[in-house]
Amino acid sequence: KDKLERSMPRVDELPFEAERRCMVTLHRSTEDLHAFVKGAPERIIEGCVDRLTERGREAIDDGVLREADELASRGYRVLGLACRLEFPDHDEAKAQLDGSWTFLGFVGLIDPPRPGVMDAIRECKSAGISPVMITGDHPVTAVAIASELGFPCSSSQSLTGRELAALSEEELEDRVEGIHVYARVDPEQKIRIVKALQAKGHFVAMTGDGVNDAPALKAATIGVAMGQRGTEVAREAAEVVLLDDSFETIVAAVRDGRRIYDDIRKFIRYTMTSNSGEIWVLVLAPLFGLPLPLLPLHILWINLVTDGLPGLALSAEPAERGVMRRKPRPPQESIFSQAMVLHIFLVGLLIGGLTLATQAWAWQQGREEWQTMVFTVLVVSQLFHCLAIRSEYDSIFGIGFASNPSLLFALTVTIAAQLAVIYVPVFAVIFRTVPLSAAQLGACFAIGSIVFVTVEAEKWVRRRRRA
């Protein structure tokens, strides 16, 4: 190669373009310019037609292109090679390329899928994500690789760029959801595919690395550019840059995104239900002729400590089992779904009811500890509720108590702090609490555990309905 570059230095080139489907380089020898061409096999053959006799064309059709198809069917990316050796000057070289090449041969390049891509595609399908393969490769190559990766790629589920160009926008929208493999696609056609999927209500994530991919990356709902081999133009046009260029990382990000969304819902469910319980207690107690159940300092303590620490620990909850086996949520669905609002209302009412029942019983008994018991029941009920909502469907006994160490630590610290408020004299004076006997403290925990049992029963019913 070094010797050839010295004897025939490159003086110009025509870079690859989707319309031309080939790349041409011009080299100067001692007397003339020489053109060397590489590109799609069928495009190279088209450029050789002026040099072929009728018999030569038949040989090309019957033999050479069949050889290219055979390589493509084995998953090779096939390049055609050609040349022209007798240009007297530079301008003529650029003006008289097409139709005058001498066919040289084919090169087959194997680009096998990375290990793990097949599993990632399978996981996408189970999660309700429809992977689509779009490539500029030969249709036979595309189908061979798609079959290896598990894509549906029958004739009705694959499309070439030429076939795509013949479809109107309405026809493409009618077919786009059933097409999983696109071959010999131009950059402009990628935008058509993206817009057709969006017109059917899909959220489209588009991956790309080249300059020509930038418009499609921009048009997609989420453009994902390659960080290692991607061009600067592609990275600027995308919303996400994939640092390791790995498709598995995209799937891992979806899995982690679902976990984060679930944890946000759990945090909201926990804090809103806790606040709902407090509101019921403060509103209903005077209506039932009971004294004010909590002091302002008690409410502040609950909001800062009881709600704060366990609520933050819920953000470290691992992904639920089957998180990638459920369909995507409807895009128009609010985070406050009907089921969540009903849970906040009913469980909050349950916490308020248990707390008020404790207050009514202790106050009518004339016990001086009644307010401390109300305070403790409200705190313990919320902690049991936090433990029960770690999963939206699975029982805590199925996912394990120790699967989120951060939450166990937060619950332990919160209980220890609550006991300190009751039994440490300095804190008891500040919070105006009275030490509880072991029986009273046990009764507070037993009453609070009713919330845990109720939420576990609710999840059992939901599991039965889903099954």
Disulfide bonds with the S-S distance in Angstrom:
none
